[in-house]
Amino acid sequence: MADSKRVLIVGGTRFSGLYLWNELNKRGHQVTLFNRGKTALKKLPKESEDEFLKRKERTNFINGNRQDANVGFSPTDLQASINCFHVL
């Protein structure tokens, strides 16, 4: 897809995040999901196991905790993240 974007979702395992993750995948965007791992990944209602597995295969995952993003996050780290995801 020519207009595809690289998208980082913080969370993504609960109600609105699940639907956002699904919709971005359906639209052909490259999704990275950052979560703490406290909530297991789950299917959407009416989503088949095969659809769910395909969505997971097309997604990158980063596990961590919320403090990872706040502690020791220097301006250089922020710029590297911005460059990585082509933000701003």
Buried (B, 14 or more C-beta within 10 A) or exposed (E): EEEEBEBBBEBBBEEEBBEBBBEBBEEEBBBBBBBBEEEEBEBBEEBEEEBBEEBBEBBEEEEEEEEEEEEEEEEEEEEEEEEEBEEE
